[in-house]
Amino acid sequence: MKRLAFLFILFGFACSQPAKQSKMPYTKADFEKTIDGKKTDLFTLENTNGMRVDLTNFGAKVVSILVPDRDGNMTDVCLGFKSVTEYQEGQKQYGAVIGPYANRIGDAQFELNGVVYHLPANDHGNCLHSGPHSFDRQVYDAEKIQTPEGPAVKMTLHRKDGDSGFPGNKVVTVTYTLTDKNELKIHYEATTDKACPFNLTNHTYFNLKGTGQGDILSQVVVIDADSTTEVNDELIPTGKIISIKGTDMDFTSPHPIGERINSDFTPIKLAGGYDQNYILNKDQNGHEMTFAASVYEPKSGRFMEVFTTEPAIQFYSGNFQDGSIIGKYGHKWEYRNGMCLETQHYPDSPNHPSFPNTIVEPGDTLQSTTIYKFSVK
């Protein structure tokens, strides 16, 4: 009995130990620059558990997320870069807020209130992530604040009518909050003075092994979705909703990412892996916060859960990573070295009236929240 009591004391002592910190490969100065007359900076959020999130107001990007493994070792699980200059080079959307419309819009155009709006055609004649000069390339006004839930950074962006082809003078606010429950909470708000489609998301690439520590194929995923939007060979929705129950896209029970990634199932084959819109099992117009997905990394024990008010989530398995990009620790990001779980409305919704509404009218305020919660198993 004394031995059992001693073990409980030892376990409690071990759990109370501070997390073992990792040294970052950059300093605050690496993110201090003037772009288009506006100053960029690095913002750090830390909670009482030692979890740390670094952010930059260039593109409202998540730069690093340090979380412990089951032994308390802190590792960065977010793919990113070590300076704002590196984020500027090329179209690097890693960690960025994507908008006004994330994902694809077919033929790079949509009609709204009798007007056809033409967008940048940057993806086989379609518009991907609002084009090459949208929200992820802009400098937000940013301030660090304290909220009842924890430290936060509030970032605000003003974009003019016609920017990247989208209507309306737009004001978008993104607030990142780090809670003592090891939750990274992302809250979006948007207004416009002309009707405009919005689909805001965050494009962080995760690897729960740690960035630069190999591929994500052994990591185990759950997604609470029974259906998807059918797509054509350019990954543009046809307008039809199809069931994925019992197929190689079904993650309602846990499966390693690599188990079925080379399947002949048509949506997987078209995308070269996982790059699909999973329609969550919830009221598609209800805006309630629900569980969307989880990822478990068996070796480290790291576990990430995703909760959202959005109706869907895009699961992307890094199918286009090819080793040509070097991350902040000097590692090349090889094939499938990171995954994205982008909470969202459906791709190409402005061209499909039957899809859940994405149009924000003047006088209305879009509100959307997503939470990435980290723990160990």
C-alpha positions in Angstrom: 0.0 0.0 0.0 2.9 2.4 0.9 4.5 1.5 -2.5 1.2 2.4 -4.3 1.0 5.7 -2.4 4.6 6.4 -3.4 3.8 5.7 -7.0 0.9 8.1 -7.0 3.1 10.8 -5.4 5.8 10.2 -8.0 3.2 10.3 -10.8 1.7 13.6 -9.5 5.2 15.1 -9.2 6.0 14.1 -12.8 2.8 15.6 -14.1 3.5 18.9 -12.3 6.9 19.3 -13.9 7.2 22.2 -16.3 7.3 21.2 -20.0 10.8 20.9 -21.5 11.1 23.9 -23.8 12.5 24.0 -27.3 14.7 26.8 -28.7 13.1 28.7 -31.5 15.1 29.2 -34.7 14.1 32.9 -35.0 13.8 36.0 -33.0 11.2 38.7 -32.8 13.4 40.9 -35.0 13.1 38.4 -37.9 9.4 39.4 -38.2 9.8 43.1 -37.9 9.6 44.7 -41.3 7.6 47.3 -43.3 5.5 45.9 -46.1 3.3 48.3 -48.2 3.8 51.0 -45.5 2.6 48.8 -42.6 4.7 47.2 -39.9 4.8 43.4 -39.4 5.6 41.8 -36.1 5.8 38.5 -34.1 3.3 37.9 -31.3 3.8 35.1 -28.7 1.0 33.5 -26.7 1.8 31.2 -23.7 -0.4 29.5 -21.2 0.2 28.1 -17.7 1.1 24.6 -19.2 4.0 25.9 -21.2 2.2 25.6 -24.5 3.3 28.4 -26.9 1.9 29.8 -30.1 3.8 32.3 -32.3 1.9 34.4 -34.8 2.7 37.1 -37.4 0.3 39.8 -38.6 1.6 39.2 -42.2 -1.3 37.2 -43.5 -2.5 36.5 -39.9 -0.3 33.5 -40.0 0.4 30.8 -37.3 4.2 30.5 -37.3 4.7 27.9 -34.5 2.7 25.7 -32.1 4.7 24.1 -29.3 3.0 21.3 -27.5 4.2 18.5 -25.2 4.4 14.8 -25.9 3.5 12.2 -23.3 6.9 12.7 -21.6 6.6 16.5 -21.5 9.0 17.2 -24.4 7.9 20.3 -26.3 7.9 20.1 -30.0 6.7 22.5 -32.8 3.9 20.8 -34.7 3.2 23.6 -37.1 5.0 23.9 -40.5 6.3 27.5 -40.9 9.2 29.8 -41.7 11.8 31.7 -39.7 11.2 35.2 -40.9 8.6 37.4 -42.5 10.8 37.7 -45.6 10.6 33.9 -46.1 6.8 34.1 -45.9 6.9 36.8 -48.6 8.9 34.6 -51.0 6.5 32.7 -53.3 2.9 32.0 -52.5 3.4 30.5 -49.1 0.0 30.1 -47.4 1.3 28.0 -44.6 -0.5 29.0 -41.4 -2.4 31.9 -43.1 -6.0 33.1 -42.8 -7.5 32.5 -46.2 -10.1 34.8 -47.6 -12.4 36.2 -48.6 -13.1 32.8 -50.1 -11.1 29.8 -49.2 -10.9 26.7 -51.5 -12.0 26.7 -55.1 -14.4 28.8 -57.2 -15.1 27.2 -60.6 -14.2 29.1 -63.8 -12.9 31.9 -61.5 -16.2 33.7 -61.5 -19.6 33.9 -59.8 -22.9 35.8 -60.3 -24.5 37.7 -57.5 -27.5 40.1 -57.8 -27.2 40.1 -61.6 -23.5 41.0 -61.7 -20.8 38.6 -62.8 -17.6 38.9 -60.7 -14.4 37.8 -62.3 -11.6 36.5 -60.0 -8.0 35.6 -60.5 -7.6 32.3 -62.4 -4.7 30.7 -60.5 -5.7 27.1 -60.6 -6.3 25.5 -64.0 -8.7 28.3 -64.9 -10.4 28.3 -61.5 -9.8 30.6 -58.5 -8.0 28.9 -55.6 -8.0 30.6 -52.1 -9.1 33.9 -53.6 -6.0 34.3 -55.9 -2.4 35.1 -55.4 -2.7 38.5 -53.7 -5.5 38.1 -51.2 -5.7 38.0 -47.4 -2.7 35.8 -46.9 -0.4 38.4 -48.4 -1.8 41.4 -46.4 -0.5 43.1 -43.2 -3.2 43.2 -40.5 -3.5 45.7 -37.8 -2.7 43.7 -34.7 -2.8 44.0 -30.9 -2.1 41.6 -28.0 -5.0 41.5 -25.6 -6.0 39.6 -22.5 -9.4 37.8 -22.5 -11.2 35.8 -19.8 -10.1 32.6 -21.7 -6.4 33.6 -21.9 -4.0 35.7 -23.9 -5.0 36.7 -27.4 -4.0 38.6 -30.5 -6.7 40.5 -32.3 -5.9 41.2 -36.0 -8.0 43.4 -38.3 -7.9 43.8 -42.1 -9.6 46.4 -44.3 -9.9 45.5 -48.0 -11.5 47.7 -50.7 -14.4 47.0 -53.1 -13.0 45.0 -56.0 -9.9 43.7 -54.3 -9.1 40.3 -55.9 -12.4 40.7 -57.8 -14.6 40.4 -54.8 -17.4 43.0 -54.1 -17.6 45.3 -51.1 -15.5 47.3 -48.7 -14.7 44.6 -46.2 -13.6 44.6 -42.6 -12.3 41.2 -41.2 -11.2 40.6 -37.7 -9.4 37.4 -36.6 -8.7 36.7 -32.9 -6.3 34.0 -31.8 -6.7 33.0 -28.2 -4.7 30.4 -26.2 -6.5 28.9 -23.3 -5.2 26.9 -20.3 -7.0 23.9 -21.8 -4.3 23.9 -24.5 -6.8 25.2 -27.0 -5.9 27.5 -29.9 -9.2 29.3 -30.6 -9.6 31.2 -33.8 -12.6 33.5 -34.0 -13.5 35.3 -37.3 -15.8 38.3 -37.9 -16.5 40.0 -41.2 -18.6 42.8 -42.5 -19.1 44.3 -46.0 -21.0 47.2 -47.6 -21.9 45.1 -50.6 -23.2 41.5 -50.7 -20.1 39.3 -50.9 -19.4 35.6 -50.5 -17.1 34.7 -47.5 -15.4 31.5 -46.6 -12.7 32.1 -44.0 -10.4 29.4 -42.8 -6.9 28.9 -41.5 -4.3 27.0 -43.6 -2.0 25.6 -40.9 -0.1 22.5 -41.9 0.2 20.1 -38.9 2.6 17.2 -38.2 2.1 15.9 -34.6 5.5 14.1 -34.8 7.0 17.6 -35.1 7.8 19.7 -38.1 10.6 18.1 -40.2 10.2 14.7 -38.5 8.9 12.8 -41.5 5.6 12.1 -43.1 2.1 12.1 -41.5 1.0 8.7 -42.9 1.1 6.9 -39.5 -1.0 9.5 -37.8 -4.6 8.3 -37.0 -7.5 10.5 -38.1 -11.2 10.6 -37.2 -13.6 12.9 -39.1 -17.3 13.1 -38.2 -18.6 13.1 -41.8 -20.7 10.7 -43.8 -20.7 12.6 -47.1 -18.7 14.9 -49.4 -19.3 17.3 -52.3 -18.7 15.4 -55.6 -16.1 17.0 -57.7 -14.9 17.0 -61.4 -11.4 16.3 -62.5 -10.4 19.8 -61.6 -11.7 19.3 -58.0 -14.6 21.7 -58.6 -18.0 20.6 -57.0 -20.6 19.3 -59.5 -23.4 20.3 -57.1 -24.1 16.7 -56.0 -23.6 15.4 -52.4 -22.4 11.8 -52.2 -22.1 9.4 -49.4 -18.7 8.2 -48.3 -19.9 5.7 -45.7 -17.9 2.5 -46.0 -15.5 3.9 -48.6 -11.8 4.6 -48.3 -12.7 8.2 -47.5 -14.7 7.2 -44.4 -12.9 8.4 -41.2 -15.9 8.1 -38.8 -13.8 5.3 -37.2 -10.0 5.8 -36.7 -7.7 5.0 -39.6 -4.0 5.9 -40.2 -3.7 8.4 -43.0 -1.5 6.1 -45.1 -3.7 3.0 -44.8 -5.9 3.8 -47.8 -4.4 6.9 -49.3 -3.5 5.2 -52.6 -7.0 3.9 -53.0 -8.7 3.7 -56.4 -11.8 5.3 -54.9 -12.6 8.1 -57.4 -12.4 11.2 -55.2 -9.1 10.0 -53.7 -7.7 9.2 -57.1 -8.7 12.5 -58.6 -7.0 14.4 -55.7 -3.9 12.2 -55.5 -4.7 11.5 -51.9 -6.9 13.3 -49.4 -8.0 16.7 -50.5 -11.7 16.7 -50.1 -14.5 18.6 -48.5 -16.0 16.5 -45.6 -19.6 17.5 -44.8 -19.9 17.3 -41.0 -22.7 15.3 -39.4 -24.5 18.4 -38.1 -27.1 21.0 -39.0 -25.5 22.6 -42.0 -27.2 25.9 -41.2 -27.1 25.8 -37.4 -23.7 27.4 -36.6 -23.3 25.4 -33.4 -19.9 24.4 -32.1 -19.4 20.7 -32.6 -16.6 18.1 -32.9 -15.2 17.9 -36.4 -12.0 15.8 -36.4 -9.1 14.4 -34.4 -5.5 13.3 -35.1 -3.4 11.0 -33.0 0.3 10.5 -33.3 1.1 7.1 -31.7 4.8 7.5 -31.0 4.6 10.8 -29.2 1.1 10.4 -27.8 0.1 13.8 -29.1 -3.6 14.2 -29.8 -5.3 17.1 -31.5 -9.1 17.7 -31.7 -10.9 20.1 -34.0 -14.2 21.8 -33.0 -16.0 24.3 -35.2 -19.1 26.2 -36.0 -18.5 25.6 -39.7 -20.5 23.0 -41.6 -17.5 21.2 -43.3 -13.8 20.6 -43.1 -11.2 20.1 -45.9 -8.8 17.3 -45.1 -5.6 17.7 -47.1 -2.7 15.2 -46.9 0.2 17.3 -48.3 -0.1 15.7 -51.8 1.9 18.5 -53.5 4.8 18.7 -51.1 7.9 17.8 -53.0 10.9 18.8 -51.0 11.4 22.2 -52.8 10.4 24.2 -49.6 12.7 24.4 -46.6 11.0 25.2 -43.3 12.1 27.2 -40.2 14.4 24.4 -38.8 16.2 23.8 -42.1 14.2 20.7 -43.0 12.9 20.1 -46.5 9.2 19.4 -46.5 9.0 16.2 -48.5 5.9 14.4 -49.8 3.1 14.4 -47.3 5.1 15.9 -44.4 2.2 17.9 -43.3 -1.7 17.8 -43.2 -4.3 20.5 -43.1 -7.7 20.4 -41.4 -9.4 23.5 -42.8 -12.8 24.2 -41.3 -15.0 25.8 -44.0 -18.2 26.2 -46.0 -18.3 24.2 -49.3 -16.0 24.9 -52.2 -17.6 26.9 -55.1 -20.7 27.7 -53.0 -21.4 31.0 -54.8 -22.1 28.9 -57.9 -24.4 26.4 -56.2 -27.5 27.9 -54.5 -28.3 24.6 -52.9 -25.2 24.7 -50.8 -25.2 26.4 -47.3 -25.3 30.1 -47.7 -21.9 32.0 -47.8 -23.3 35.5 -48.8 -22.8 38.2 -46.2 -25.1 41.1 -46.7 -24.5 44.8 -45.7 -25.6 45.2 -42.1 -24.8 41.6 -41.3 -21.8 40.3 -39.4 -20.2 36.9 -40.3 -19.1 35.1 -37.1 -17.2 31.8 -37.1 -15.1 29.9 -34.6 -12.7 27.0 -34.8 -10.8 25.4 -31.9 -7.7 23.2 -32.2 -7.3 21.4 -28.8 -4.1 19.6 -27.9 -3.5 16.8 -25.3 -1.7 13.5 -25.0 -2.9 9.9 -24.9 
